[in-house]
Amino acid sequence: MGLYAAGKIKPHISERFSLARGADAIGHLAARKAMGKVVVAI
């Protein structure tokens, strides 16, 4: 967490989904389409 807080690393976000589209997020992961983090915003 220290490197992230210091701004030395930045995680790659592959896709963002709303909570209402949570099932789509799981499908995205199951289909192995994610090339980074998948974020579900609440």
Buried (B, 14 or more C-beta within 10 A) or exposed (E): EEEEEEEEEEEEEBBEBEEEBEEBBEEBEEEEEBEEEBEBEE
